[in-house]
Amino acid sequence: MDLDSPYRVNPREPFEALAHRCERRDGCLLGAPDVVRFVRELAMHATARDALDAAELGGTSRARVVAALEHLAATGVIVADP
């Protein structure tokens, strides 16, 4: 995943259903509710790195979110926004 590229939720993926389950904490596939909030706001920033900087995450949280983004990109839940 290129953090210097823009990303958005893939409109073909059922992100809101996954997000709802995560917010309720039953069978969350996205890692944590804060990751869901981050992904929802991802498209509001020019790049994934800008989104990370705006989120003001601590080192551990940032690493966890980056790992989640890499997984979501690899599985097609988020896609590069040309």
N, C-alpha and C positions, 0 to 999 in steps of 0.2 A: 504494500500500500504506500502510495506517495503522499506524505503529509502535506506537501506543497501543492496539491491539486484540490479542487472543490469536489465535495461528495454530497449526495442526497439519498434519501430513502428510495429504494427501487419501487416504483409504482406497481410492479407486478408481484411484489412480495406482501404477505399478510402482516406487515409490521405492527399495525394497531392491535391486532389480536395477540401477538406476542407481547407487546407493551402492556396491554391490559393484564395479562397473566403475571407479568413481572411486577407490576405495581401492587397486585394482590398478594404477591410472593408465593404463589402456588405453581411450581414447575417452571420457574423463570429460566428461559433459554438465553437471555441477554446478559446475565451476570448480576445486575443490581438496578434498582430504580433510578439511581443517578446516571447510569449509562443510557437508560431510556430517555431521560430528559435531555441528555447531551445529544443523542442521535436526532431527536426531534428538532433541535436547534442547529444542527450541523449545516443545513442549507442556507442559513442566514449569514454565513461567513464566506469570505473569498476562498479560503483554503481550510483543510482540516487542522493545520497548525494554528491558523488564526482562531479557529473555534476552541482549540485547546488552551491557547493563551487567554482568551476571553473568559474561559471557565475558571481561571485561577485555581487550578487543581494543585494539590501538593504532589511531591514526587511519586509517592506510592499510588495515589489515586490516578495521577496522570498515566503512569505505566499500566495500570489496570484498564483505563479507558482506551489507551492505544492498543493494547492486546485485544480488547473487545472489538474495536474498529477493524483491526486486521482480520479477525474471525468473521465479522459481519460482511466485510468486503469479499473475503474468500468464498463465502457462501451465497453471495449475491443479494443480501438484504440491503446493503448500501452499494451505490455505484458511483463511479466518477461522473461528474456533471460537466460535460464539455463546454 
